[in-house]
């Protein structure tokens, strides 16, 4: 029976939670309500957890409070998507309660207080909490252990009680959110959260996990050779002499390394540990290893002689601005976009910094912080262009306090595009924000993509492979032919009051299709103005903005 948790065990709990989530993130992705090829909740939560764990493992202090502080900071900066942000706030809540403690360990009662605090902080992070989501799972689980705290005597009992309620809450989410019941799924954020807690419980029981991705290295390496691409660019080898052989467990080093790269080999012989691993950030690996001992030998080789992955990642993070402006500007606009043509269009319309991302890859809070700093402006307006990006963007406003930042509620590329038409650099920030928000309210968004599974949503029967027309977030048509889906969608979006139709053409669209789309627009409203832009976006064949 375990009655207390120290810093070392807390680290193992968090590593295990992150690895368990990572090993199941693909099945979490599949719990997407809409059958569109962008289910990414599991991926977002996985990347959020990995960011926190990487920061935590670099912490040399044995203090559980210091470790939790590093963890919550890493989670905050790496938070992606709504569920990722809520997850980061959950662990921030644990740290908030932990700060009030003076001992270097947590008792059962202490940890219950931390979980209750985690619930409170997570709820405060969302302006309009929705029940039937991860928040419900977090709240009801905390309430369950709080009500039984007098009878819970061990961490094994605590986690058993917490997880029992968490699974009940998750199973009930479809009864709270009709859209989940109709799609035949439970809440994906709640499911991902439970995987984290299950991993923590396994560490309490002495069961340490390994990343399944690390066991697939031979297959991934073979695929890399065929494609000519190398996933991890630095072959990193080192030997350390352990500081404390008795306290060292292989999992303490193996678990985080398995998350940082592949081709991992770890051999321990008495007080000597030899490691071989392929990673993209060898410095991070060496910093981690140094926590356990002193280096006897180090060797790092760049397996991409022509171009390192580090350089590529850095370039991807850069905006259209090559240098940070020396003088502070009055205004800067930041937008999240995908597709070369869409990015160019937003840049042409005055956006200063483009963050690459959108449906299939939600940017982290840290990426917004970098963008804000790079713009060096007094007033900044962030245009997320995706509903699952707004929370991460809003988190950056709490970190970057030296700028006036507003986050538009632009949930689609079409809304973001329309908002730019209302921006005037001569106006004050509040006036611009109001005008741009009004423009968002006056635009209809149409999107055409393909279905990844069979389902039925609000009376629309959908088959895998069908093309779906989505109007303002609601699937209105699902048919076999892409053009038919697009024309049916236009019927829902265009009316006699429509004035401008902008069509962003995705990869694979054809000239004949585009001409048919334009003709149909004029049939629906002969006075409408139609503009066609080569968006070059993937996933969505067409993105359509209809302005009134």
C-alpha positions in Angstrom: 0.0 0.0 0.0 1.5 3.3 -1.1 0.8 6.3 1.2 3.1 9.0 -0.3 4.6 10.1 -3.6 8.0 11.8 -3.9 9.5 13.7 -6.8 11.1 10.7 -8.4 7.9 8.7 -8.4 5.9 11.7 -9.6 8.3 11.9 -12.6 7.7 8.2 -13.4 3.9 8.7 -13.1 4.0 11.5 -15.6 6.3 9.7 -18.1 4.0 6.7 -17.9 0.9 8.8 -18.5 2.5 10.4 -21.5 3.6 7.1 -23.0 0.3 5.4 -22.4 -1.4 8.3 -24.2 1.1 8.2 -27.0 0.6 4.4 -27.5 -3.2 5.0 -27.9 -3.3 8.4 -29.5 -4.4 7.0 -32.9 -7.5 5.4 -31.5 -8.3 8.7 -29.7 -8.0 10.4 -33.1 -10.6 8.1 -34.5 -13.2 9.3 -32.0 -13.7 12.4 -34.1 -17.4 13.3 -34.3 -17.3 14.4 -37.9 -16.0 11.6 -40.2 -13.5 14.1 -41.8 -9.8 13.2 -42.2 -8.6 15.6 -39.5 -9.3 13.8 -36.3 -6.4 15.0 -34.2 -7.4 15.2 -30.5 -5.2 12.2 -29.6 -2.3 13.7 -31.5 -2.7 17.1 -29.9 -2.9 15.7 -26.4 0.1 13.5 -27.1 2.2 16.4 -28.3 1.1 18.5 -25.3 2.1 15.8 -22.9 5.4 15.2 -24.6 6.2 18.9 -24.3 5.6 18.8 -20.6 7.5 15.6 -20.0 10.5 16.8 -21.9 10.7 20.0 -19.8 10.1 17.9 -16.6 12.9 15.4 -17.3 15.4 18.2 -17.6 14.7 19.2 -14.0 17.6 18.3 -11.8 15.8 19.1 -8.6 14.4 16.3 -6.5 11.6 18.6 -5.2 8.2 17.4 -6.3 7.1 21.1 -6.4 10.0 22.0 -8.7 9.2 19.1 -10.9 5.5 19.9 -11.1 6.4 23.5 -12.0 8.6 22.5 -14.9 5.9 20.0 -16.1 3.1 22.6 -16.1 5.3 25.2 -17.9 6.2 22.7 -20.6 2.6 21.7 -21.0 1.4 25.3 -21.2 3.9 26.2 -24.0 3.3 22.9 -25.9 -0.5 22.9 -25.6 -2.3 22.2 -28.9 -6.0 22.1 -29.5 -8.8 22.6 -27.0 -8.2 19.3 -25.2 -4.4 20.0 -25.1 -5.0 23.4 -23.5 -7.4 21.9 -20.9 -5.0 19.1 -20.2 -2.2 21.7 -19.6 -4.5 23.6 -17.2 -5.4 20.4 -15.4 -1.7 19.9 -14.4 -1.3 23.6 -13.7 -4.1 23.1 -11.2 -2.1 20.3 -9.6 0.9 22.6 -9.3 -1.2 25.4 -7.9 -2.3 23.2 -5.0 1.1 21.6 -4.6 2.8 25.1 -4.0 0.9 25.3 -0.8 2.7 22.2 0.6 6.0 22.3 2.4 7.0 18.7 2.3 8.9 17.0 -0.5 6.2 14.4 -1.0 2.5 14.1 -1.4 0.2 12.2 0.9 -3.1 10.8 -0.3 -5.0 13.7 1.2 -2.5 16.1 -0.5 -3.1 14.5 -3.9 -6.8 14.7 -3.5 -6.5 18.4 -2.9 -4.4 18.7 -6.1 -6.9 16.8 -8.2 -9.7 19.1 -6.9 -7.6 22.1 -7.7 -6.9 20.7 -11.2 -10.6 20.5 -11.9 -11.1 24.1 -10.8 -8.3 25.5 -12.9 -9.3 23.5 -15.9 -12.8 24.9 -15.8 -11.6 28.4 -15.4 -9.6 28.1 -18.6 -12.8 27.8 -20.7 -15.1 30.8 -20.9 -18.1 28.7 -21.8 -17.6 25.1 -20.4 -19.5 22.4 -22.2 -20.6 19.3 -20.4 -20.1 16.0 -22.1 -16.4 16.8 -22.7 -13.1 16.2 -20.9 -14.2 18.8 -18.4 -17.1 16.6 -17.2 -14.8 13.6 -16.8 -12.3 15.8 -14.8 -15.0 17.3 -12.6 -17.0 14.2 -11.8 -13.8 12.2 -11.0 -12.6 14.9 -8.6 -16.0 15.1 -6.9 -16.0 11.3 -6.5 -12.6 11.2 -4.6 -13.4 14.3 -2.6 -16.6 12.8 -1.3 -14.8 9.6 -0.3 -11.5 11.1 0.9 -12.0 10.1 4.5 -12.1 6.4 3.5 -9.3 6.5 0.9 -6.1 5.4 2.6 -3.7 4.6 -0.2 -2.8 5.8 -3.7 -4.0 2.5 -5.1 -7.4 3.2 -3.7 -7.3 6.8 -4.9 -6.6 5.9 -8.5 -9.0 3.0 -8.5 -11.8 5.3 -7.3 -10.8 8.2 -9.6 -10.6 5.9 -12.7 -13.9 4.1 -11.9 -15.7 7.4 -12.0 -13.7 8.7 -15.0 -14.8 5.7 -17.1 -18.4 6.1 -16.0 -18.3 9.8 -16.9 -16.8 9.1 -20.3 -19.4 6.4 -21.1 -22.1 9.0 -20.2 -20.7 11.8 -22.4 -23.0 10.8 -25.4 -26.0 11.4 -23.1 -24.8 14.9 -22.4 -23.8 15.8 -26.0 -26.3 14.6 -28.6 -23.8 15.0 -31.4 -21.6 12.3 -29.7 -24.6 9.9 -29.5 -25.5 10.5 -33.1 -22.0 9.8 -34.2 -21.7 6.7 -32.0 -18.6 7.9 -30.1 -17.6 9.1 -26.6 -15.7 12.4 -26.1 -12.2 12.1 -27.5 -10.7 14.5 -25.0 -12.1 12.6 -22.1 -10.8 9.3 -23.6 -7.3 10.8 -24.0 -7.3 12.1 -20.4 -8.2 8.7 -19.0 -5.2 7.2 -20.9 -2.9 9.6 -19.1 -4.4 8.7 -15.7 -4.2 5.0 -16.4 -0.5 5.4 -17.2 0.0 7.2 -13.9 -1.8 4.4 -12.0 0.5 1.8 -13.6 3.5 3.7 -12.4 2.0 3.7 -8.9 1.8 -0.1 -9.2 5.4 -0.3 -10.4 4.5 -1.0 -14.1 6.7 1.2 -16.4 5.7 1.4 -20.1 7.7 1.8 -23.2 6.6 3.7 -26.3 5.2 1.4 -28.9 6.7 3.7 -31.5 10.1 2.7 -30.4 9.3 -1.0 -31.1 8.5 -0.1 -34.7 11.9 1.3 -35.6 12.9 -1.4 -38.0 9.7 -0.9 -40.1 10.0 2.9 -40.0 13.7 2.8 -40.9 13.0 0.5 -43.9 10.3 2.9 -45.1 12.7 5.9 -44.6 15.3 4.2 -46.8 12.8 3.6 -49.6 11.5 7.2 -49.5 14.9 8.7 -49.0 13.7 10.5 -45.9 15.2 10.2 -42.4 12.7 10.8 -39.6 15.4 11.5 -36.9 18.6 13.1 -38.2 21.2 12.7 -35.5 22.7 9.4 -34.5 23.6 10.0 -30.8 25.7 7.7 -28.7 27.1 8.1 -25.2 28.4 6.3 -22.1 27.7 7.6 -18.6 29.0 6.6 -15.2 26.0 6.6 -12.8 26.0 8.9 -9.9 23.8 6.5 -7.9 23.6 3.0 -9.3 21.3 1.7 -6.6 18.6 4.4 -7.2 18.8 4.2 -11.1 16.2 2.2 -13.0 16.5 1.7 -16.7 13.0 3.0 -17.3 13.9 6.4 -15.9 16.1 7.0 -18.9 14.6 4.6 -21.4 11.0 6.0 -21.2 11.8 9.6 -22.1 14.4 8.6 -24.7 11.8 6.4 -26.4 9.6 9.4 -26.8 12.4 11.6 -28.2 13.5 9.3 -31.1 13.9 5.8 -32.4 16.5 3.0 -32.8 17.0 3.1 -29.1 19.5 0.7 -27.5 20.2 1.0 -23.8 22.6 -1.3 -22.0 23.5 -1.2 -18.3 26.6 -2.9 -16.9 27.1 -2.2 -13.1 27.5 1.6 -12.9 28.0 2.1 -16.6 25.1 2.8 -19.1 25.7 2.9 -22.8 23.0 4.4 -25.1 22.4 4.6 -28.8 19.5 6.6 -30.2 18.4 8.5 -33.3 16.9 11.9 -32.5 16.4 15.4 -33.9 17.7 17.2 -30.8 20.8 15.5 -29.4 21.4 18.4 -27.0 18.1 17.5 -25.3 19.2 13.9 -24.9 22.5 14.8 -23.5 21.0 17.2 -21.0 18.6 14.4 -19.9 21.3 11.8 -19.5 23.5 14.2 -17.4 20.9 14.0 -14.7 21.9 10.4 -14.0 25.7 10.5 -14.3 28.9 11.9 -15.8 29.8 11.4 -19.5 32.7 9.0 -20.3 32.1 9.2 -24.1 29.9 11.2 -26.5 29.4 10.8 -30.3 26.9 12.7 -32.4 26.7 12.2 -36.2 24.4 14.1 -38.6 22.7 11.6 -40.8 21.4 14.3 -43.2 24.5 15.7 -44.7 22.6 17.9 -47.0 20.2 19.4 -44.5 19.4 18.8 -40.8 15.9 18.3 -39.5 16.6 21.0 -37.0 17.2 23.6 -39.7 14.0 22.5 -41.5 11.9 22.8 -38.4 13.3 26.2 -37.7 12.5 27.4 -41.2 9.0 26.1 -40.9 8.4 28.1 -37.8 9.5 31.4 -39.5 7.0 33.9 -40.7 7.0 35.9 -43.9 9.2 38.3 -41.9 12.8 37.4 -42.2 14.0 39.6 -39.3 12.4 40.9 -36.2 11.6 44.6 -36.8 13.9 46.9 -34.9 11.3 49.5 -34.3 8.0 48.6 -32.7 5.1 48.8 -35.1 1.6 50.0 -34.2 -0.1 46.9 -35.7 0.6 43.3 -36.6 -1.6 40.5 -37.8 -0.9 36.8 -37.1 -2.9 34.1 -38.9 -2.9 30.3 -38.9 -3.1 29.0 -42.5 -2.5 25.8 -44.5 -2.0 25.6 -48.3 0.6 27.7 -50.1 -2.0 29.7 -52.0 -4.0 30.5 -48.9 -0.8 31.6 -47.1 0.1 33.9 -50.0 -3.4 35.3 -50.1 -3.4 36.2 -46.4 0.1 37.7 -46.7 -1.0 39.8 -49.6 -3.9 41.1 -47.5 -1.6 42.4 -44.8 -0.9 39.4 -42.5 2.6 39.9 -41.0 3.2 36.4 -39.6 1.8 33.1 -40.9 1.8 30.1 -38.6 1.7 26.9 -40.6 -1.2 24.7 -39.4 -4.9 24.2 -39.3 -7.1 21.2 -39.4 -4.5 18.4 -39.3 -1.9 20.2 -37.2 -2.9 22.6 -34.5 -0.1 25.0 -33.5 1.1 25.1 -29.9 0.9 28.1 -27.5 4.6 28.4 -27.9 4.3 29.0 -31.6 1.9 31.9 -30.9 4.3 33.3 -28.3 7.1 33.2 -30.9 4.9 34.9 -33.5 4.0 37.7 -31.1 7.6 38.3 -30.2 8.7 38.2 -33.8 6.1 40.8 -34.8 7.4 43.3 -32.2 4.1 45.3 -32.4 2.1 47.3 -29.9 -1.2 45.9 -31.0 -1.6 42.4 -32.4 -4.7 40.6 -33.8 -4.5 36.8 -34.0 -6.7 35.1 -36.6 -6.8 31.4 -35.7 -9.0 30.2 -38.7 -9.9 27.1 -36.7 -12.1 26.5 -33.7 -9.6 24.1 -32.2 -6.9 26.7 -32.3 -8.6 29.5 -30.4 -7.8 28.3 -26.9 -4.1 27.9 -27.6 -4.0 31.4 -29.1 -5.7 32.8 -26.1 -3.1 31.2 -23.8 -0.4 33.3 -25.5 -2.2 36.5 -24.4 -1.5 35.6 -20.8 2.2 35.0 -21.4 2.9 38.0 -23.7 1.9 40.9 -21.4 3.9 43.6 -23.2 1.5 43.8 -26.2 -2.2 44.4 -26.6 -3.4 41.2 -28.1 -6.9 40.3 -29.4 -7.9 36.8 -30.6 -10.6 36.8 -33.3 -13.2 34.0 -33.0 -12.4 33.0 -36.6 -13.1 29.3 -36.9 -12.6 28.9 -40.6 -10.3 30.1 -43.4 -13.4 31.8 -45.0 -14.1 33.7 -41.8 -10.5 34.8 -41.4 -10.4 35.9 -45.1 -13.6 38.0 -44.6 -12.2 39.6 -41.5 -9.1 40.9 -43.2 -11.4 42.9 -45.6 -12.6 44.9 -42.5 -9.2 45.7 -41.1 -8.0 49.3 -41.2 -4.6 50.2 -39.8 -5.7 53.7 -39.1 -8.4 52.5 -36.7 -7.8 51.8 -33.0 -7.5 48.2 -31.8 -10.9 47.9 -30.3 -12.6 49.3 -33.4 -10.7 46.9 -35.7 -11.6 44.0 -33.5 -15.2 44.9 -33.5 -15.3 45.4 -37.3 -13.5 42.2 -38.0 -15.7 40.3 -35.7 -18.8 41.7 -37.5 -17.3 40.6 -40.8 -17.0 37.1 -39.4 -20.6 37.1 -38.4 -21.7 38.0 -42.0 -19.9 35.3 -43.9 -21.1 31.8 -44.8 -18.4 29.1 -44.8 -18.6 26.2 -47.2 -16.1 23.3 -47.2 -15.9 20.1 -49.3 -14.0 17.1 -48.1 -14.2 13.3 -48.1 -15.6 11.0 -45.4 -13.4 8.5 -43.6 -16.1 6.3 -42.1 -19.8 5.4 -42.3 -22.1 7.3 -40.1 -25.3 9.4 -40.0 -25.4 13.0 -38.7 -28.6 15.0 -38.4 -30.3 12.8 -41.0 -27.5 12.9 -43.5 -26.3 9.4 -44.3 -22.6 9.3 -44.9 -20.4 6.5 -46.4 -16.7 6.3 -46.3 -15.2 7.8 -49.5 -18.2 10.1 -50.1 -17.7 13.8 -50.6 -19.3 15.9 -48.0 -20.5 19.5 -48.2 -20.2 21.3 -44.8 -22.0 24.6 -44.3 -21.0 26.6 -41.2 -19.8 23.5 -39.5 -22.8 21.3 -40.3 -22.7 18.5 -42.9 -25.5 19.2 -45.3 -24.8 16.8 -48.2 -22.9 13.6 -48.7 -22.6 12.1 -52.2 -20.2 10.1 -54.4 -19.1 12.8 -56.8 -17.1 15.8 -55.6 -18.7 18.3 -58.0 -22.2 17.2 -57.0 -21.3 17.8 -53.3 -19.9 21.2 -54.1 -23.0 22.4 -56.1 -25.4 21.1 -53.5 -23.3 23.0 -50.9 -23.6 26.2 -52.8 -27.4 25.8 -52.8 -27.2 26.0 -49.0 -24.7 28.9 -48.8 -25.8 31.4 -51.5 -29.0 33.4 -51.4 -30.4 36.6 -53.0 -28.5 38.7 -50.4 -25.1 37.2 -51.2 -22.7 39.6 -52.8 -19.2 38.0 -53.0 -18.3 34.3 -53.3 -14.6 33.4 -52.9 -13.6 29.9 -53.8 -10.3 28.5 -52.5 -9.4 25.5 -54.8 -7.5 22.7 -53.1 -5.2 20.1 -54.5 -6.7 18.0 -57.2 -9.4 20.5 -58.3 -9.9 20.8 -62.1 -10.6 23.7 -64.4 -13.8 22.1 -65.6 -15.0 21.8 -62.0 -14.2 25.4 -61.2 -16.1 26.6 -64.3 -19.1 24.6 -63.3 -18.9 26.0 -59.8 -18.8 29.6 -61.1 -21.7 29.0 -63.4 -23.8 27.6 -60.6 -23.0 30.6 -58.4 -24.4 32.9 -61.2 -27.5 30.6 -61.6 -28.2 31.1 -57.9 -27.6 34.8 -57.9 -26.8 36.6 -61.2 -25.5 39.6 -59.4 -22.9 37.8 -57.2 -19.2 38.4 -57.7 -17.1 35.2 -57.9 -13.4 35.1 -57.1 -11.3 32.0 -57.5 -8.1 31.5 -55.6 -5.6 28.6 -56.0 -5.4 27.7 -52.3 -3.4 24.5 -52.9 -4.7 23.2 -49.5 -5.0 19.5 -48.8 -7.9 17.7 -47.1 -10.5 20.3 -48.4 -11.1 20.2 -52.1 -12.9 23.6 -51.9 -13.2 26.2 -49.2 -15.9 28.7 -50.0 -16.5 32.1 -48.4 -19.9 33.7 -49.1 -20.2 37.3 -48.0 -23.5 39.1 -47.6 
